Amino acid sequence: AARTNAQIAEALAMLANIVARDNDPGKDSEKRLERFMLHKPTIFTGGYNPEGAIKWIEEVEIIFEAMGCTEENKTILGVYVLRQEANVWWRNVKLRIG
């Protein structure tokens, strides 16, 4: 069946809206965080605990690998589960490195 120009334009507009919605960078980040949290990563609070820090890194690296995370996403997601002293440390690092 022949399509009118109006029908084609309407279909293209609908397709553009779907593509824009599905490629929303904020939505991707939110979904990535949701997927990360479904893995129940351990919260890291810091303090002097070298063995605990190594264990935490190993645990989140397993999750990152399973999710196929980029280095940037590893940082974003890893920082999300830092609390207390570990979060203070991270804020200081960000200030120093800009």
Sequence and secondary structure as in RCSB ss.txt:
>XXXX:A:sequence
AARTNAQIAEALAMLANIVARDNDPGKDSEKRLERFMLHKPTIFTGGYNPEGAIKWIEEVEIIFEAMGCTEENKT
ILGVYVLRQEANVWWRNVKLRIG
>XXXX:A:secstr
    HHHHHHHHHHHHHHHHHHT HHHHHHHHHHHHHHT    B  SS HHHHHHHHHHHHHHHHHHT  HHHHH
HHHHHTB HHHHHHHHHHHHHH 
